[in-house]
Amino acid sequence: MYVMKIKNPIYGPLVATVLNVLLVYAVYMVCRVAYVWENWSLFADGWGALDKWDLLRGSLRFDTSAIAYTNGLYVLLMLWPGGIALRRWWQRVCKWFFVIVNSLAMSMNLADAVSSQFTGRRTTSTFFREFSNEGNLGTIFFTEVLNHWYLVLLGVALIAAMWLLYTEVEPKMKMEKGKAKLKSEKRLNFHFSIFIFRFSIFILIFPLAAIGMRGGASRAIRPIANSNANQYVNQPSEAAIVLNTPFSMIRTVGKTTFVDPGWYTPDELSSIYLPLHNSGSGCGNDTLTHSKNIVVLIVESFGREYIGFYNHSLDGGAYKGYTPFVDSLLAVSLTWEQTYANGRKSIDAMPSILSSIPMFVEPFFVTNYSLNRVSGLAGELGREGYSSAFFHGAENGSMGFQAFARTTGFQEYYGRTEFDDDSRFDGERDFDGTWAIWDEPFLQFYALKMSEMQEPFVTAVFTASSHHPFAIPEQYRDTFPEEGIVMHKCIRYADHALRRFFETASRQPWYKNTIFVLTSDHTNLSDHAEYKTAIGSFSAPILVFDPSGELPRGVMPGMAQQIDIMPTLLGIVGYRQPYVAFGRDLLAADTVRPWTVNYSGGIYQYLSADTLVQFDGNDVTATYDIAADPLLRHPLPEAPQGHITRLKAIIQQYMQRMINDKLTYREEK
């Protein structure tokens, strides 16, 4: 069944092609509506302030680029000037090609409607490298198919619509010698003018396609990138509305991730910002020098929003959070008024926390710079005789963590394989069925394995249970029932696992001589508007706990970010060797006002003294006073020049050091 069959062999292919491409635009727009609907909680607060005409213009611009890329070959086949293009078998090939290619593109858009809830952005081509070592993607995929069956039905309906509403060219036929031939075929051979018309249309496609792919015809327009979507929205998180996943994937394939902007000369750059630490400053207590063990707990998706200690003012003071143990730990720990992650994905957290390297543009160890020499907490302390180990309860090699742990200096790695081999535990019976060993048994394994290490040691663990698909062990289903959003029961379970870890750790001989740091890799699902903003979505806990009581306790003014963890810990133990770190020692005297930096949806964000500056790499896109305007609804007229200068210096240092492989002091020399 077809809505239309065009029998004119001269103009038919052109008309059919135009109608079919318009059908693709409609499919993309339906997918966009589904994307917004599925992620409505992320966009609801700012939806009223968005210019809907800008949204439409931006969406059509990016859809045009994606459609030009994905349907370019189809258009050329349809408009081929030779008579063969009017044969029935050729037209049937064109139809199949059209439906298959656009079904794949549609599927990518609908799949991203689910994944963007956790990443906060459209998927790029680095997805394949980020998950190249995962063996559980099939399980996750089928789980999501069941959970989002309505999107599957929508996908099936869109495929059916593309097949049934496809406009086909139906040339007039006559039978000759048992073979179907086109009436128009001889005409085209004799009527040169008609051939010229069709050939001209064919040639015209090339510049039109180039304009569509680039995003405009002006010479002043560079090929559009993901970051260009921000000109149509108010917040970086809203750029995903304008974008589509095929464009996001295509435009990041094979691209140079890091480019030196060249804003400052070397001397100017060093005077503004230099990520070179010449010596550990300590915290004024020489008795700590080279004596303390270090334990870093990176808790999956353990956002600051879930922790009652940080949120006394939420819900009119009634908010208690979901982490009673961590609340009690914070009461005897050191933390800061504002604490932030430097990325939105697990793969961003490892370099930020353990090597003081923020995430700009893409996680660097899935880019071409992944072979750069990188040091970090374990590597630097290893030079001073520390033993080290990294723990992650997933399959060994998952997420590239094992490779990065080795690169950054960890001597040992303990994963699911080593847990299974330990007779003290239940092995595969403690596997969650999707990602990793449940947090509670794996953190017990972690505590006991540290007792087998030589002191002083530095270790880190990356948990996994508080994550999609939001499951907890069967024995805790009644203890931690469903409440609020699906994430909350997982947070309660993770909090319970941390309580059990500290109970076991407190009985170990190394406990009193250890500095504990607890943070999360990133945030996750949210049900409070303050944590859905461009900066609020990076709010992660950072606490430092010293059981001996030698370190200060309480809530310090100012802010801390994940890239501050490494230099702060090196300062605490009195590390005196020079090293490269983009963060700062939070306990050292510093004349520079505290700041934090991150990257979201093609926008760099720099926050200092409650002033948030958003920068797209060329221009400041918005400035906010987050104390007076926590929901980021009222942009300030201009940004402080000092903020812009420092942010640009941080970006340039980052790009130059990535490109020139200068992420360690040895390369600095």
C-alpha positions in Angstrom: 0.0 0.0 0.0 1.4 3.4 -1.0 0.0 6.8 -0.4 1.3 8.0 -3.7 2.8 6.5 -6.9 4.3 9.0 -9.3 4.3 7.8 -12.9 6.1 10.7 -14.5 9.6 9.4 -15.4 11.0 12.9 -15.8 9.9 14.8 -12.7 8.8 11.8 -10.7 12.2 10.9 -9.1 12.6 14.5 -7.9 9.1 14.8 -6.4 9.4 11.4 -4.8 12.8 12.2 -3.3 11.5 15.5 -1.8 8.5 13.9 -0.3 10.5 11.0 1.2 13.1 13.3 2.7 10.2 15.3 4.3 9.0 12.1 5.8 12.4 11.6 7.4 12.2 15.1 8.9 8.8 14.1 10.4 10.4 11.0 11.9 13.2 13.0 13.5 10.7 15.4 15.0 8.6 12.6 16.4 11.8 11.2 18.0 12.6 14.6 19.4 9.2 14.8 21.0 9.7 11.4 22.5 13.1 12.5 23.8 11.7 15.5 25.6 8.8 13.5 27.0 11.1 10.8 28.3 13.4 13.3 29.9 10.8 15.8 30.9 12.0 16.1 34.4 15.3 17.5 33.1 13.7 20.2 30.9 10.4 21.0 32.8 11.8 23.9 34.9 13.3 25.8 32.0 10.8 24.9 29.3 8.7 28.0 29.7 11.7 30.3 29.2 12.8 28.6 26.0 12.1 30.3 22.7 10.1 27.7 20.8 10.9 29.3 17.4 14.6 29.0 18.2 14.1 25.4 19.2 12.4 24.7 15.9 15.0 26.5 13.8 17.9 24.8 15.7 16.3 21.4 15.4 15.7 21.7 11.7 19.3 22.9 11.2 20.8 19.9 13.0 18.3 17.5 11.5 19.2 18.8 8.0 22.8 18.1 8.6 22.1 14.5 9.9 19.7 13.8 7.1 22.2 15.0 4.5 24.8 12.7 5.9 22.6 9.6 6.3 20.4 10.1 3.1 23.0 11.5 0.7 23.5 8.2 -1.1 19.8 7.5 -1.2 19.2 10.9 -2.9 21.9 10.2 -5.5 20.5 6.8 -6.3 17.0 8.3 -6.7 18.1 11.1 -8.9 20.6 9.2 -11.0 20.1 10.7 -14.5 20.4 7.4 -16.5 17.4 5.4 -17.5 18.4 2.5 -15.1 17.2 4.6 -12.2 13.6 4.2 -13.4 13.6 0.4 -13.4 11.5 -1.3 -10.9 14.3 -3.2 -9.2 16.4 0.0 -8.8 13.5 1.7 -7.1 12.9 -1.2 -4.8 16.6 -1.1 -3.8 16.2 2.6 -3.1 13.2 2.0 -0.9 14.9 -0.7 1.2 18.0 1.4 1.6 15.8 4.4 2.7 13.9 2.4 5.3 16.9 0.5 6.7 19.2 3.6 7.1 16.5 5.8 8.6 15.3 3.1 10.9 18.8 2.9 12.3 18.9 6.6 12.8 15.5 6.6 14.4 16.5 3.8 16.7 19.6 5.8 17.8 17.4 8.8 18.7 15.0 6.7 20.7 17.7 4.8 22.5 19.3 8.1 23.5 16.1 9.2 25.1 16.9 6.6 27.7 20.6 6.9 28.0 20.6 10.7 28.2 18.9 10.5 31.6 22.2 9.4 33.0 24.8 11.1 30.8 23.0 14.5 30.5 24.0 14.7 26.8 23.6 13.1 23.4 25.8 10.1 22.7 29.0 10.7 20.7 31.2 8.3 18.8 33.4 7.6 21.9 30.5 5.4 23.1 32.1 2.5 21.3 35.4 3.0 23.0 33.9 3.7 26.4 32.0 0.3 26.4 34.4 -1.7 24.3 35.3 -4.0 27.2 31.7 -4.6 28.4 30.2 -8.0 28.1 26.9 -7.2 29.6 25.5 -4.7 27.0 23.2 -7.3 25.7 21.6 -7.8 29.1 21.3 -4.1 29.6 19.8 -3.6 26.2 17.1 -6.2 26.6 16.3 -5.0 30.1 15.7 -1.5 28.7 13.6 -2.9 25.9 11.3 -4.3 28.5 11.4 -1.2 30.7 10.7 1.1 27.8 8.4 -1.0 25.7 6.4 2.0 24.7 9.5 3.4 22.9 9.9 0.1 21.2 6.3 0.3 20.0 6.9 3.8 18.8 9.9 2.6 16.9 8.0 -0.1 15.2 5.2 2.3 14.3 7.8 4.7 12.8 9.4 2.0 10.7 5.9 0.9 9.4 5.1 4.6 8.6 8.3 5.0 6.6 7.4 1.8 4.6 3.8 2.6 4.1 4.1 6.4 3.4 7.1 6.0 1.2 6.5 7.7 -2.2 7.6 5.4 -5.1 8.3 6.2 -8.7 6.1 4.0 -10.9 7.2 4.5 -14.6 4.8 3.6 -17.4 5.5 0.2 -18.7 5.0 -1.8 -21.8 5.9 -5.4 -22.4 8.3 -6.2 -25.2 9.8 -9.7 -25.8 8.7 -10.8 -22.3 10.7 -8.0 -20.6 9.4 -4.9 -18.9 10.8 -1.8 -20.5 10.2 1.9 -19.7 8.2 3.9 -22.3 10.3 6.9 -21.3 13.6 5.1 -21.7 13.9 5.7 -25.5 12.6 9.2 -25.0 15.4 10.0 -22.7 17.9 8.7 -25.2 16.6 11.0 -27.9 15.5 14.0 -26.0 18.8 15.5 -24.9 17.1 18.5 -23.3 15.3 16.2 -20.8 18.6 14.4 -20.0 20.2 17.8 -19.3 17.4 18.7 -16.9 17.8 15.5 -14.9 21.6 15.7 -15.0 21.4 19.3 -13.8 19.3 18.3 -10.8 21.7 15.5 -10.1 24.7 17.9 -10.1 22.9 20.4 -7.9 22.5 17.9 -5.2 26.2 18.0 -4.3 26.4 21.7 -3.2 23.0 21.4 -1.5 24.2 18.4 0.5 27.4 20.2 1.4 25.4 23.2 2.7 23.2 20.9 4.7 26.0 19.0 6.2 27.9 22.2 7.2 24.8 23.8 8.6 24.8 26.8 6.3 25.9 28.4 3.1 27.9 31.4 4.3 31.7 31.2 4.1 31.7 32.6 7.7 30.0 29.4 8.9 32.3 26.6 10.0 30.8 23.1 9.9 28.4 23.0 12.9 29.4 20.9 15.9 27.4 19.8 19.0 28.4 23.0 20.8 26.5 25.1 18.2 23.2 23.8 19.7 23.7 26.0 22.7 22.8 29.2 20.7 19.2 28.0 20.5 18.7 27.2 24.2 19.3 28.8 27.6 21.2 26.0 29.4 23.8 23.5 28.1 21.7 20.6 29.3 18.9 21.8 27.0 21.2 21.5 23.9 20.2 17.8 23.7 16.7 18.9 22.6 18.0 20.6 19.5 20.6 17.9 18.7 19.9 14.5 17.3 22.0 11.4 17.9 23.0 10.6 14.4 24.5 14.1 14.0 26.2 13.8 17.4 27.8 10.5 16.4 28.8 11.4 12.9 30.3 14.8 13.7 32.6 13.3 16.4 34.0 10.4 14.4 37.7 10.9 13.7 37.6 14.5 14.9 40.6 16.1 16.6 39.3 16.2 20.2 41.8 18.8 21.6 43.0 21.9 19.8 45.3 24.5 21.3 43.4 27.8 21.2 46.6 29.9 21.5 45.0 32.7 23.5 48.1 33.5 25.6 51.9 33.4 25.1 53.8 30.9 27.3 54.8 33.5 29.8 51.3 35.0 30.0 49.8 31.5 30.4 52.1 30.5 33.3 51.4 33.8 35.1 47.7 33.3 34.9 47.4 29.6 35.7 50.0 26.8 36.0 49.0 23.3 37.0 52.5 22.6 38.3 52.8 21.9 42.0 56.4 22.5 43.1 56.1 20.8 46.5 53.5 19.5 48.9 52.5 22.2 51.4 51.1 19.8 54.0 48.4 21.1 56.4 50.7 22.5 59.1 51.2 19.1 60.9 54.6 17.6 60.3 53.7 14.4 62.2 51.6 13.3 59.2 54.5 13.3 56.8 54.8 10.0 54.9 52.9 8.1 57.6 49.3 7.9 56.6 47.6 5.3 54.4 45.1 6.7 51.9 41.8 5.1 51.0 39.6 6.7 48.3 36.0 5.5 48.0 34.3 6.4 44.7 30.7 5.6 45.2 28.7 5.1 42.0 26.1 7.8 41.3 26.2 8.9 45.0 25.1 12.5 44.3 25.1 15.2 46.9 21.3 15.6 46.5 20.7 12.3 48.2 22.7 13.2 51.4 20.6 14.8 54.1 23.7 16.5 55.8 24.1 18.8 52.7 20.5 19.6 52.3 19.0 20.9 55.5 17.1 23.6 53.6 15.4 21.3 51.0 11.6 20.8 51.2 11.3 23.5 53.9 13.7 21.8 56.2 11.9 18.5 56.1 14.3 16.7 53.8 16.2 13.9 55.5 17.9 12.3 52.6 18.7 8.6 52.1 22.1 8.2 53.7 21.9 8.0 57.5 25.4 6.5 57.8 27.1 9.0 55.5 25.3 11.8 57.4 26.9 10.5 60.6 30.3 10.2 58.9 30.1 13.8 57.6 29.5 15.0 61.2 33.0 13.9 62.1 34.7 14.6 58.7 36.0 17.6 56.8 33.9 18.8 53.9 33.1 22.1 52.1 30.1 24.3 51.5 30.0 23.5 47.8 31.4 20.3 46.3 31.4 19.2 42.7 32.3 16.5 40.2 34.2 17.3 37.1 32.2 15.1 34.8 28.9 13.3 34.3 30.1 9.8 33.5 32.1 7.1 35.4 34.8 7.3 32.8 35.3 11.0 33.6 35.7 10.4 37.3 38.9 8.2 37.3 41.2 10.9 35.9 39.6 13.7 37.9 39.8 12.0 41.3 43.0 10.0 41.0 45.0 12.1 38.6 43.6 15.7 39.0 42.6 15.9 35.3 39.2 17.3 34.5 37.0 16.2 31.6 36.9 18.6 28.7 35.2 17.8 25.4 35.6 14.0 25.7 37.1 11.6 28.3 40.8 11.8 27.3 41.6 8.1 27.7 39.1 7.2 24.9 40.7 9.8 22.6 43.9 9.7 20.5 45.8 11.0 23.6 45.1 7.9 25.7 48.7 6.8 25.5 49.9 10.0 27.1 52.1 9.5 30.2 49.9 10.1 33.2 50.8 10.1 36.8 48.5 10.4 39.8 48.0 9.8 43.4 49.3 6.2 43.3 52.1 7.0 40.9 53.4 9.9 42.9 53.2 8.1 46.3 54.7 5.0 44.7 58.0 7.0 44.3 58.0 7.3 48.1 57.5 3.6 48.9 53.7 3.4 49.1 52.1 0.2 47.9 49.0 0.6 45.9 45.9 -1.2 44.6 42.7 -0.3 42.7 39.5 -2.2 43.3 36.4 -2.5 41.0 33.9 -5.3 41.3 33.0 -5.5 37.6 34.6 -7.8 35.1 38.3 -7.2 34.9 38.9 -4.6 32.2 35.4 -3.1 32.4 35.2 0.6 31.4 38.9 0.7 30.8 39.5 1.1 34.6 42.1 -1.5 34.8 44.2 0.0 32.0 43.9 3.5 33.5 44.7 2.3 37.0 47.9 0.8 35.6 48.7 3.9 33.6 48.3 6.2 36.6 50.5 4.1 38.8 48.5 1.5 40.7 50.6 -1.6 41.3 47.8 -4.1 41.8 44.2 -4.4 40.5 41.4 -6.4 42.1 38.2 -7.0 40.2 35.5 -9.6 39.9 38.0 -12.3 39.0 40.0 -11.9 42.2 36.8 -11.6 44.3 35.6 -14.9 42.8 38.9 -16.6 43.6 38.7 -15.5 47.3 37.3 -18.5 49.3 36.1 -16.1 52.1 33.3 -14.9 49.8 30.5 -16.4 47.8 32.0 -15.6 44.4 29.5 -15.5 41.5 26.6 -15.8 43.9 27.3 -12.2 44.8 27.2 -11.0 41.2 24.3 -8.5 40.6 23.5 -10.1 37.2 24.4 -7.0 35.2 27.4 -5.0 36.2 29.4 -6.2 39.1 29.7 -7.8 42.6 27.1 -6.2 45.0 28.6 -3.4 47.0 28.3 -4.9 50.4 30.4 -8.1 49.8 32.9 -6.3 47.5 33.5 -3.6 50.1 34.1 -6.3 52.7 36.6 -7.9 50.3 38.2 -4.5 49.9 38.6 -3.9 53.6 40.2 -7.3 54.2 42.5 -7.2 51.2 44.0 -3.9 52.5 45.0 -5.8 55.7 47.2 -7.9 53.5 49.0 -4.9 52.0 52.3 -3.4 53.2 51.9 0.0 54.8 51.9 2.8 54.0 49.4 2.1 51.1 47.2 4.0 48.8 44.0 2.3 47.5 40.9 3.3 45.7 37.6 1.4 45.1 34.9 2.1 42.6 31.5 0.7 43.6 28.8 -0.3 41.2 25.4 -1.1 42.8 23.8 2.4 42.9 23.3 2.4 39.2 20.9 1.4 36.4 19.1 -1.0 36.3 18.4 0.2 39.9 18.4 -3.2 41.6 19.4 -4.2 45.1 20.0 -7.7 46.6 16.9 -9.7 47.2 17.4 -9.9 50.9 17.1 -6.1 51.2 13.9 -5.6 49.1 11.8 -5.1 52.3 14.5 -3.2 54.2 15.0 -0.7 51.4 11.6 -0.5 49.6 10.8 1.6 46.6 10.4 5.3 47.5 10.6 8.5 45.7 12.5 7.8 42.5 14.0 4.4 41.6 17.5 5.6 42.6 16.6 6.1 46.3 16.5 2.4 47.3 19.9 1.9 45.7 21.4 4.9 47.6 20.1 3.4 50.8 21.7 0.1 50.0 25.0 1.8 49.1 24.9 3.7 52.4 24.3 0.4 54.2 27.3 -1.1 52.4 29.5 1.8 53.4 28.4 1.4 57.0 29.4 -2.3 56.9 32.7 -1.4 55.3 33.6 1.1 58.0 32.6 -1.4 60.7 35.0 -3.9 59.3 37.7 -1.4 58.5 37.6 0.0 62.1 38.7 -3.5 63.3 41.8 -3.6 61.1 45.3 -2.6 62.3 45.7 0.1 59.7 42.5 1.9 60.4 43.6 4.7 62.8 46.6 5.5 60.5 44.4 6.1 57.4 42.9 9.1 55.7 39.6 8.2 54.0 38.1 10.2 51.2 34.6 9.6 50.0 33.1 11.0 46.8 30.9 9.9 43.9 31.8 9.5 40.3 28.9 11.6 39.1 25.3 12.4 39.9 22.2 10.5 38.7 18.5 10.8 38.7 17.2 13.9 40.5 13.9 15.0 41.9 14.9 18.5 43.1 15.1 21.5 40.7 18.3 22.8 42.3 20.2 19.6 41.2 18.9 19.7 37.6 20.6 22.9 36.6 23.8 23.1 34.5 25.9 23.4 37.6 23.7 21.5 40.1 23.9 18.4 38.0 27.6 18.2 39.0 27.0 18.4 42.7 28.9 15.5 44.3 30.0 14.9 47.9 33.6 15.3 48.9 34.5 14.4 52.5 37.9 13.7 54.2 37.7 11.5 57.3 40.7 11.0 59.7 39.8 8.5 62.4 42.8 9.7 64.5 41.3 13.2 64.7 44.5 14.9 63.6 42.9 16.6 60.6 40.4 19.4 61.1 36.7 18.6 61.0 33.6 20.5 60.0 32.3 22.4 57.0 34.8 24.7 55.4 33.7 27.7 53.5 34.2 27.8 49.7 34.2 25.0 47.3 35.9 21.8 46.4 36.0 19.7 43.2 37.2 16.2 42.4 40.4 17.5 40.8 41.3 18.9 44.2 41.4 15.5 45.9 44.8 14.4 44.6 46.8 17.6 45.5 45.0 17.8 48.9 46.0 14.3 49.8 49.5 14.7 48.7 49.7 17.9 50.8 48.3 16.0 53.9 51.0 13.4 53.8 53.7 16.0 53.1 54.6 14.9 49.6 57.5 17.2 48.5 58.1 16.2 44.9 56.9 18.4 42.0 53.9 17.1 40.0 51.2 18.2 37.5 47.7 18.5 38.8 44.9 20.8 37.5 43.3 21.1 41.0 44.6 22.7 44.2 45.5 21.7 47.7 42.3 22.6 49.6 44.3 22.9 53.0 47.1 25.0 51.7 47.2 28.8 51.9 46.1 30.1 48.5 45.8 33.6 47.3 43.5 32.5 44.4 39.8 32.4 45.2 38.4 28.8 45.2 36.9 27.8 41.9 35.6 24.8 40.0 35.4 23.9 36.4 33.5 21.4 34.2 32.2 20.8 30.8 28.6 20.2 29.8 26.9 20.0 26.3 29.7 21.8 24.5 30.0 24.5 27.2 32.8 25.1 29.6 31.6 26.2 33.1 33.7 28.1 35.6 32.4 28.8 39.0 34.0 31.1 41.6 32.6 33.3 44.3 29.0 32.2 43.4 29.5 33.6 39.8 29.0 31.0 37.1 30.4 31.7 33.7 29.5 29.6 30.7 31.8 29.7 27.7 31.6 27.9 24.4 35.3 28.1 23.5 34.8 31.4 21.6 32.4 33.5 23.6 30.7 33.8 27.0 27.2 32.4 26.5 25.8 33.2 30.0 26.7 34.4 33.5 24.7 33.7 36.7 24.8 34.5 40.4 24.1 31.0 41.7 23.5 32.3 45.3 20.7 34.7 44.2 19.6 32.6 41.3 20.2 28.9 42.0 17.9 27.8 39.2 19.9 29.9 36.6 16.9 31.7 35.2 18.2 35.3 35.2 21.5 35.8 33.3 23.8 38.6 34.4 24.6 41.3 31.9 28.3 40.5 31.8 30.9 38.1 33.1 33.8 39.1 35.4 36.9 39.5 33.3 39.0 37.6 35.8 36.8 34.6 35.5 37.1 34.6 31.7 40.8 35.0 31.8 41.4 32.2 34.3 39.0 29.8 32.5 40.7 30.4 29.2 44.1 29.8 30.8 42.9 26.5 32.3 41.5 25.4 28.9 44.7 26.3 27.1 47.0 24.6 29.6 44.8 21.5 29.3 44.9 21.4 25.5 48.6 22.1 25.3 49.5 19.4 27.8 47.2 16.9 26.1 48.6 17.6 22.7 52.2 17.7 23.8 52.1 14.8 26.3 53.0 16.9 29.3 50.8 15.6 32.0 53.7 14.6 34.3 56.5 16.6 35.8 59.1 14.4 34.1 57.8 15.6 30.7 57.6 19.1 32.0 61.4 19.1 32.4 
